[in-house]
Amino acid sequence: MPALSIQMKREQARGAFRVGHYGRAFSLGTELLRRAPRDAALLEIVGVSASKIGRLEAAEKHLKAVIRLAPDRAPLHQGLAETYHQLNRIDDALREYDRAAKLAPGDIFPITGKAALLERRGDAEGAIELLRSALPRDPSGHAASVLGTALTSLGRHDEAIALLEHYLPVEQIDPKSRAIICRTIARAYEKTGEYEKAFAALEHSNRLHAKPFDRRAYTARIDDLIATFSAQNMAMLARPTKSSDRPAFIACMPRSGSTLAEQIIHAHPNGHGAGEISDIAEIVSDLTESLGSLQVYPDCLGDWTHPHADRLQRGYLDVLRGHSPTASRVVNKHLDNWLHLGMVALLFPGAKVIHTLRDPMDNCFSIYMAAMHTGVYPWSTDLADIAFVYRQHERLMAHWRDTLDLDIHEMSYESFVADPEPAIRGIIDHIGLDWNDRCLRFYESKRDVDTLSYDQVRRPVYNSAVGRWRRYEKHLAPLRRALGLG
């Protein structure tokens, strides 16, 4: 690559990173790092960008590399902490937040990051104590947003509302913090029965979070997967030489019960929940380069061979051994697994898949209420877009069931809540493990769970989330129409 071209690409990578186009920054930076693998500025761009777009293993690799070159830069430790947070490596994240705070004692974000983790771990009191001293020196509103979450988790809803209402009219608060404050106060309003105020705050939060979403491009993506992973093509595509029944997968829409299903498996002595690990998604993202193809995924599968299948299977099994060297079943619940079941079928023919399902109105509204990563899920802030993706999900899952050599078990969230034991036994039987009564007490597990459902799996089964959308029914006519429900 000519020197001028390299310099232009560097400027393009910096520019993309500066304005938050992290996918492009990651792609350009990765290309440039092949020529300059110890370039600290590029490593930082690639590492932080990877974290922002959910390429978490790549983020850890590059951030650790740049920290070795510049160990005293607090933002690097902050970025690594955020990556560990997403990887559910809570102890590692807490350590990096502490390092960042020590290097930059005036910076509020390591404190709020640590407090958020303490709250998710069930130590809301510890989070509150940490944040009280930080609140007066934080004009951004970020400390207040985390403090409000901690108060709400303890049932101190009126305190949370009184705190956060003070921040809503402050124009200087950055949009991200304002969006989080709106979402937190919406949950508190719901708990106090003020549904009108809750929905208004929720709408405001989603407007602040909103990103462009191209339905036509999304439809074309699903069309390409259906065409490429046809029954005819699947019959011709190579499979690995060896088989393994260790991997299991949860494939579903967000907010449909996947964390519950994973926690049930993790409660079994021979099961392990690996969380939302992105390794299958990364295999897909890197496949064009991995195959040396001139075509993008999924068309690049025209260059797929037995050696590629063997190599990628071995790599994924190595990852699972890192999560648990002894478990008979290791489950991956990445939220994009439903898009990648074609690749799962190529690497692990006959693999066990759990498809969690939920009432479409509850499922879609729960996504709207959640703080999804809008850089990865730009459709998650608009009710009609959420409904559109829900129906695309149904279309693709129907194709997978008809076409792939996968053993797919469907778990209804509503049936689980109504009568947990048969649903729990069905999951354990499906993945081929002997019954163990510990699975009925999945909520007693002390493992860290860092998903939007982290609080749900710490408690026995409850039914308050079933029919939750009806509290907001008069606001949800657009969702009903988009789902085709009238």
Wavefront OBJ file of the C-alpha trace (Angstrom):
o trace
v 0.000 0.000 0.000
v 1.541 3.378 -0.981
v 2.538 5.719 1.865
v -0.025 8.331 0.810
v -2.788 5.739 0.791
v -1.777 4.555 4.273
v -1.875 8.115 5.601
v -5.286 8.693 4.041
v -6.632 5.516 5.638
v -5.223 6.592 9.009
v -7.042 9.911 8.725
v -10.217 8.123 7.677
v -9.949 5.761 10.669
v -9.378 8.683 13.068
v -12.272 10.614 11.532
v -14.660 7.667 11.719
v -13.664 7.045 15.332
v -14.081 10.710 16.256
v -17.681 10.879 15.001
v -18.677 7.467 16.409
v -18.664 5.419 13.184
v -17.069 2.564 15.062
v -17.660 -0.196 12.516
v -15.736 1.696 9.841
v -13.046 2.748 12.337
v -12.592 -0.890 13.364
v -12.358 -2.108 9.767
v -9.856 0.566 8.663
v -7.813 0.302 11.843
v -7.588 -3.491 11.627
v -6.322 -3.231 8.060
v -3.658 -0.684 9.054
v -2.522 -2.710 12.083
v -1.314 -5.468 9.785
v 1.465 -3.095 8.730
v 1.975 -1.429 12.112
v 0.990 -3.919 14.856
v 2.547 -1.827 17.663
v 1.003 1.501 16.687
v -0.564 2.645 19.983
v -2.995 5.110 18.390
v -4.320 2.459 16.002
v -4.547 -0.151 18.746
v -6.657 2.235 20.804
v -8.966 3.044 17.874
v -9.442 -0.635 17.060
v -9.813 -1.706 20.700
v -12.373 0.906 21.692
v -14.261 0.554 18.390
v -14.392 -3.222 18.800
v -15.915 -2.782 22.260
v -18.532 -0.375 20.889
v -19.654 -2.766 18.121
v -19.673 -5.885 20.282
v -16.437 -7.479 19.002
v -15.448 -8.146 22.571
v -12.620 -10.647 22.182
v -10.974 -8.328 19.647
v -11.533 -5.393 22.012
v -9.796 -7.184 24.886
v -6.861 -8.210 22.693
v -6.188 -4.731 21.309
v -6.825 -2.797 24.514
v -4.459 -5.051 26.459
v -1.864 -4.554 23.726
v -2.054 -0.757 23.895
v -2.032 -0.817 27.716
v 1.280 -2.673 27.549
v 2.603 0.260 25.511
v 0.940 2.992 27.602
v 0.077 1.559 31.045
v -0.624 4.904 32.708
v -3.491 6.079 30.481
v -6.710 5.930 32.474
v -9.080 5.898 29.435
v -7.500 2.641 28.241
v -8.202 0.928 31.558
v -11.718 2.402 31.462
v -12.242 0.938 27.981
v -10.928 -2.457 29.061
v -13.190 -2.373 32.129
v -16.200 -1.699 29.918
v -15.182 -4.597 27.678
v -14.832 -6.960 30.639
v -18.221 -5.716 31.858
v -19.792 -6.777 28.547
v -17.935 -10.108 28.709
v -19.423 -10.649 32.187
v -15.941 -10.866 33.712
v -16.993 -8.760 36.656
v -13.905 -9.158 38.862
v -11.658 -8.173 35.947
v -13.885 -5.175 35.201
v -13.822 -3.993 38.824
v -10.030 -4.253 38.849
v -9.713 -2.120 35.712
v -12.178 0.476 37.003
v -10.061 0.757 40.164
v -6.909 1.221 38.089
v -8.577 3.904 35.986
v -9.797 5.705 39.130
v -6.318 5.625 40.643
v -4.752 7.045 37.478
v -7.422 9.744 37.078
v -8.845 10.505 40.549
v -10.969 13.372 39.233
v -12.699 11.285 36.576
v -16.276 10.326 37.407
v -16.678 7.462 34.933
v -14.539 4.800 36.668
v -16.579 5.430 39.823
v -19.935 5.206 38.074
v -18.798 2.153 36.110
v -17.791 0.373 39.305
v -21.021 1.408 41.033
v -23.107 0.041 38.159
v -21.333 -3.304 38.484
v -21.855 -3.402 42.239
v -25.587 -2.804 41.721
v -25.798 -5.545 39.114
v -24.008 -7.869 41.511
v -26.686 -7.233 44.118
v -24.740 -4.710 46.210
v -26.946 -1.672 45.632
v -26.040 -0.280 49.052
v -22.353 -0.374 48.129
v -23.132 1.387 44.853
v -25.092 4.111 46.646
v -22.275 4.704 49.134
v -19.775 5.015 46.288
v -21.963 7.437 44.347
v -23.077 9.813 47.099
v -19.664 11.491 47.227
v -19.391 11.569 43.434
v -22.783 13.195 42.834
v -21.880 16.815 43.685
v -18.921 16.864 41.257
v -20.704 15.332 38.289
v -22.503 17.869 36.074
v -22.996 15.212 33.365
v -25.812 13.474 35.258
v -24.157 10.085 34.806
v -23.640 9.480 38.529
v -27.267 10.426 39.157
v -28.486 7.952 36.551
v -26.583 5.065 38.177
v -27.651 6.167 41.660
v -31.280 6.237 40.517
v -30.938 2.659 39.250
v -29.497 1.532 42.594
v -32.292 3.238 44.533
v -34.925 1.670 42.281
v -33.416 -1.794 42.727
v -33.904 -1.395 46.498
v -37.540 -0.361 46.040
v -36.806 3.268 46.948
v -38.771 4.526 43.968
v -39.881 7.865 45.390
v -36.268 8.717 46.245
v -35.184 7.796 42.732
v -37.916 9.969 41.188
v -37.092 12.942 43.423
v -33.402 12.654 42.526
v -33.819 12.205 38.786
v -36.616 14.736 38.212
v -34.143 17.389 39.322
v -31.851 16.482 36.405
v -34.424 16.251 33.602
v -34.638 20.007 32.845
v -30.849 20.559 32.992
v -29.777 21.270 29.407
v -26.075 20.641 30.051
v -26.583 16.936 30.706
v -25.156 14.857 27.875
v -27.711 12.968 25.732
v -26.521 9.507 26.780
v -26.931 10.289 30.487
v -30.280 11.975 29.826
v -31.507 8.877 27.992
v -30.446 6.632 30.878
v -32.085 8.967 33.401
v -35.338 8.867 31.405
v -35.286 5.075 31.293
v -34.534 4.755 34.999
v -37.234 7.201 36.014
v -39.669 5.361 33.719
v -39.096 2.165 35.716
v -39.617 4.050 38.971
v -42.827 5.658 37.691
v -44.097 2.223 36.666
v -43.465 0.865 40.148
v -45.506 3.724 41.631
v -48.325 3.182 39.112
v -47.726 6.413 37.172
v -47.912 4.795 33.732
v -48.490 7.978 31.735
v -45.317 9.536 33.105
v -43.469 6.237 32.656
v -44.340 5.979 28.961
v -43.511 9.635 28.298
v -40.076 9.160 29.873
v -39.579 5.956 27.896
v -40.456 7.673 24.605
v -38.033 10.486 25.378
v -35.243 8.040 26.164
v -35.763 6.148 22.914
v -35.769 9.371 20.892
v -32.417 10.272 22.435
v -31.015 6.803 21.696
v -32.427 6.496 18.183
v -30.217 5.474 15.251
v -31.139 5.108 11.558
v -32.445 1.674 10.608
v -32.772 0.411 7.023
v -35.603 -2.124 6.783
v -34.882 -2.854 3.130
v -31.269 -3.781 3.863
v -32.356 -5.927 6.816
v -34.869 -7.800 4.669
v -32.187 -8.370 2.032
v -29.909 -9.795 4.733
v -32.552 -12.337 5.772
v -33.262 -13.147 2.110
v -29.547 -13.822 1.510
v -29.339 -16.169 4.495
v -32.404 -18.115 3.359
v -31.092 -18.398 -0.208
v -27.536 -19.368 0.772
v -28.476 -21.847 3.501
v -31.024 -23.632 1.316
v -31.589 -27.368 1.648
v -29.770 -27.885 -1.671
v -26.719 -25.875 -0.612
v -26.583 -27.392 2.867
v -26.370 -30.845 1.303
v -23.204 -29.797 -0.555
v -21.372 -27.709 2.071
v -18.537 -29.401 3.967
v -18.821 -30.428 7.609
v -15.989 -30.961 10.128
v -14.242 -34.331 10.315
v -15.128 -34.749 13.998
v -18.300 -34.070 15.961
v -18.843 -32.604 19.411
v -21.936 -32.349 21.581
v -20.414 -29.864 24.082
v -21.740 -26.698 22.406
v -25.347 -25.703 22.983
v -26.990 -22.506 21.783
v -29.867 -20.298 22.800
v -31.325 -18.514 19.774
v -34.084 -15.971 20.220
v -35.240 -12.391 20.178
v -33.883 -10.255 23.030
v -36.027 -10.107 26.169
v -37.696 -13.460 25.538
v -36.320 -15.579 28.403
v -32.853 -16.529 27.182
v -31.136 -15.609 30.460
v -33.543 -17.833 32.400
v -32.860 -20.762 30.062
v -29.115 -20.271 30.374
v -29.254 -19.971 34.163
v -31.178 -23.257 34.366
v -28.440 -25.027 32.397
v -25.714 -23.347 34.437
v -27.339 -24.607 37.659
v -26.715 -28.186 36.498
v -23.395 -29.623 37.767
v -22.471 -30.633 34.205
v -23.727 -27.478 32.490
v -22.079 -24.112 32.030
v -23.518 -20.805 30.872
v -20.886 -18.911 28.894
v -23.098 -15.849 28.464
v -23.424 -13.741 25.341
v -20.102 -14.821 23.865
v -19.575 -13.391 20.400
v -17.346 -16.092 18.895
v -19.845 -17.457 16.357
v -20.739 -13.898 15.363
v -17.028 -13.136 14.953
v -16.494 -16.272 12.844
v -19.243 -14.946 10.560
v -17.821 -11.407 10.494
v -14.332 -12.645 9.670
v -15.342 -15.418 7.267
v -14.585 -13.592 4.010
v -11.004 -12.975 5.130
v -10.701 -16.384 6.797
v -11.646 -18.132 3.554
v -9.582 -15.812 1.373
v -12.750 -15.159 -0.590
v -13.630 -12.271 -2.865
v -17.275 -12.517 -1.768
v -18.882 -11.173 1.384
v -20.824 -13.380 3.802
v -22.872 -15.458 3.137
v -21.835 -15.672 -0.529
v -18.245 -16.415 0.541
v -19.402 -19.925 1.538
v -18.720 -20.833 -2.079
v -15.088 -21.115 -0.906
v -15.919 -23.229 2.187
v -13.929 -26.493 2.556
v -13.417 -29.336 5.032
v -10.148 -27.823 6.368
v -11.961 -24.536 7.054
v -14.743 -26.384 8.883
v -12.216 -28.332 10.984
v -10.158 -25.254 11.858
v -13.083 -23.075 12.874
v -14.701 -25.883 14.854
v -11.445 -26.475 16.778
v -11.134 -22.755 17.492
v -14.646 -22.538 18.919
v -14.170 -25.650 21.063
v -10.948 -24.112 22.418
v -12.966 -21.046 23.431
v -15.476 -23.242 25.265
v -12.664 -25.002 27.129
v -11.545 -21.574 28.314
v -15.012 -20.976 29.756
v -15.254 -24.423 31.339
v -12.763 -27.272 30.870
v -15.077 -29.859 32.452
v -18.741 -29.098 31.662
v -20.520 -31.567 29.384
v -22.581 -28.761 27.846
v -21.509 -25.138 27.406
v -24.270 -22.819 26.262
v -23.833 -19.653 24.200
v -26.716 -17.166 24.428
v -25.461 -14.383 22.140
v -28.411 -12.306 20.969
v -27.487 -12.765 17.299
v -27.360 -16.573 17.441
v -30.692 -16.808 15.598
v -29.061 -15.125 12.605
v -26.116 -17.531 12.656
v -27.748 -20.946 13.010
v -26.686 -21.792 9.451
v -23.042 -21.468 10.522
v -23.787 -23.404 13.727
v -25.188 -26.249 11.606
v -22.043 -26.305 9.464
v -19.692 -26.436 12.454
v -21.775 -28.605 14.785
v -24.297 -30.746 12.893
v -27.123 -31.835 15.176
v -26.251 -29.239 17.844
v -28.814 -28.607 20.568
v -30.577 -25.256 20.216
v -33.107 -23.705 22.586
v -35.442 -21.187 20.979
v -37.119 -19.085 23.668
v -40.440 -17.522 22.711
v -42.615 -14.863 24.288
v -45.950 -13.203 23.551
v -45.125 -10.782 20.713
v -46.635 -7.722 22.423
v -44.769 -8.383 25.660
v -41.577 -9.269 23.825
v -41.545 -6.190 21.601
v -42.565 -3.798 24.362
v -39.901 -5.231 26.667
v -37.277 -4.464 24.012
v -38.651 -0.926 23.763
v -38.322 -0.579 27.542
v -34.786 -1.989 27.621
v -31.562 -0.110 26.996
v -30.350 -2.095 24.005
v -27.007 -1.307 22.346
v -28.305 0.891 19.532
v -25.020 0.715 17.647
v -25.678 -3.014 17.247
v -29.501 -3.003 17.387
v -30.577 0.288 15.755
v -34.131 -1.053 15.409
v -34.639 -1.295 19.185
v -35.897 2.265 19.848
v -38.931 2.299 17.523
v -42.007 0.154 18.131
v -42.728 -0.431 14.443
v -39.092 -1.335 13.723
v -39.056 -3.768 16.650
v -42.206 -5.437 15.300
v -40.637 -5.617 11.844
v -37.538 -7.404 13.193
v -39.745 -9.710 15.292
v -41.524 -10.902 12.126
v -38.208 -11.264 10.269
v -36.996 -13.378 13.181
v -40.052 -15.605 12.827
v -39.446 -15.937 9.075
v -35.816 -16.971 9.459
v -36.456 -19.353 12.356
v -39.127 -21.108 10.277
v -36.532 -21.570 7.530
v -33.928 -22.932 9.967
v -36.423 -25.447 11.387
v -37.302 -26.661 7.907
v -33.758 -26.785 6.548
v -31.008 -27.318 9.111
v -29.728 -30.426 10.832
v -30.198 -28.875 14.277
v -32.209 -30.117 17.237
v -34.318 -27.066 18.122
v -36.386 -27.031 21.316
v -38.911 -24.245 21.861
v -39.487 -22.829 25.336
v -42.469 -20.539 25.898
v -41.780 -17.855 28.497
v -45.458 -17.786 29.488
v -45.582 -21.575 29.947
v -42.406 -21.421 31.994
v -43.873 -18.810 34.329
v -47.177 -20.676 34.658
v -45.572 -24.036 35.494
v -41.750 -23.896 35.759
v -40.839 -27.511 36.457
v -41.986 -29.082 33.154
v -40.243 -26.298 31.228
v -37.043 -26.736 33.223
v -37.104 -30.505 32.789
v -37.708 -30.019 29.073
v -34.566 -27.885 28.716
v -32.343 -30.295 30.642
v -33.708 -33.315 28.776
v -33.270 -31.564 25.440
v -29.561 -30.899 25.923
v -28.973 -34.492 27.026
v -28.118 -34.074 30.697
v -29.383 -36.270 33.509
v -31.908 -34.614 35.771
v -30.615 -32.695 38.817
v -32.864 -30.935 41.342
v -30.475 -27.973 41.499
v -31.949 -26.820 38.189
v -35.242 -26.068 39.950
v -33.349 -23.625 42.184
v -31.513 -21.880 39.364
v -31.986 -18.521 41.133
v -29.676 -19.647 43.969
v -26.635 -19.624 41.682
v -24.016 -17.087 42.800
v -22.649 -16.503 39.307
v -22.490 -13.003 37.882
v -25.122 -12.375 35.223
v -24.614 -9.233 33.184
v -27.551 -8.994 30.850
v -30.629 -6.794 30.988
v -32.319 -9.657 32.896
v -29.664 -9.787 35.617
v -32.158 -9.150 38.428
v -34.742 -11.622 37.142
v -32.565 -14.711 37.549
v -31.750 -13.920 41.184
v -35.353 -14.507 42.252
v -37.813 -17.409 42.128
v -40.180 -17.377 39.168
v -42.647 -14.479 39.124
v -45.368 -13.517 36.630
v -45.399 -9.707 36.764
v -43.755 -9.455 33.323
v -46.573 -11.443 31.660
v -49.041 -9.012 30.100
v -46.962 -6.032 31.180
v -47.735 -4.275 27.911
v -51.411 -3.927 28.911
v -50.503 -1.185 31.395
v -49.539 0.891 28.364
v -52.133 -0.466 25.944
v -53.483 2.886 24.775
v -49.983 3.898 23.624
v -49.253 0.669 21.769
v -51.658 0.742 18.810
v -48.674 1.302 16.433
v -47.045 -1.858 17.786
v -50.221 -3.923 17.372
v -50.613 -2.720 13.793
v -46.978 -3.408 12.932
v -47.304 -6.939 14.317
v -50.463 -7.466 12.293
v -52.578 -7.961 15.401
v -55.213 -5.346 14.563
l 1 2 3 4 5 6 7 8 9 10 11 12 13 14 15 16 17 18 19 20 21 22 23 24 25 26 27 28 29 30 31 32 33 34 35 36 37 38 39 40 41 42 43 44 45 46 47 48 49 50 51 52 53 54 55 56 57 58 59 60 61 62 63 64 65 66 67 68 69 70 71 72 73 74 75 76 77 78 79 80 81 82 83 84 85 86 87 88 89 90 91 92 93 94 95 96 97 98 99 100 101 102 103 104 105 106 107 108 109 110 111 112 113 114 115 116 117 118 119 120 121 122 123 124 125 126 127 128 129 130 131 132 133 134 135 136 137 138 139 140 141 142 143 144 145 146 147 148 149 150 151 152 153 154 155 156 157 158 159 160 161 162 163 164 165 166 167 168 169 170 171 172 173 174 175 176 177 178 179 180 181 182 183 184 185 186 187 188 189 190 191 192 193 194 195 196 197 198 199 200 201 202 203 204 205 206 207 208 209 210 211 212 213 214 215 216 217 218 219 220 221 222 223 224 225 226 227 228 229 230 231 232 233 234 235 236 237 238 239 240 241 242 243 244 245 246 247 248 249 250 251 252 253 254 255 256 257 258 259 260 261 262 263 264 265 266 267 268 269 270 271 272 273 274 275 276 277 278 279 280 281 282 283 284 285 286 287 288 289 290 291 292 293 294 295 296 297 298 299 300 301 302 303 304 305 306 307 308 309 310 311 312 313 314 315 316 317 318 319 320 321 322 323 324 325 326 327 328 329 330 331 332 333 334 335 336 337 338 339 340 341 342 343 344 345 346 347 348 349 350 351 352 353 354 355 356 357 358 359 360 361 362 363 364 365 366 367 368 369 370 371 372 373 374 375 376 377 378 379 380 381 382 383 384 385 386 387 388 389 390 391 392 393 394 395 396 397 398 399 400 401 402 403 404 405 406 407 408 409 410 411 412 413 414 415 416 417 418 419 420 421 422 423 424 425 426 427 428 429 430 431 432 433 434 435 436 437 438 439 440 441 442 443 444 445 446 447 448 449 450 451 452 453 454 455 456 457 458 459 460 461 462 463 464 465 466 467 468 469 470 471 472 473 474 475 476 477 478 479 480 481 482 483 484 485 486
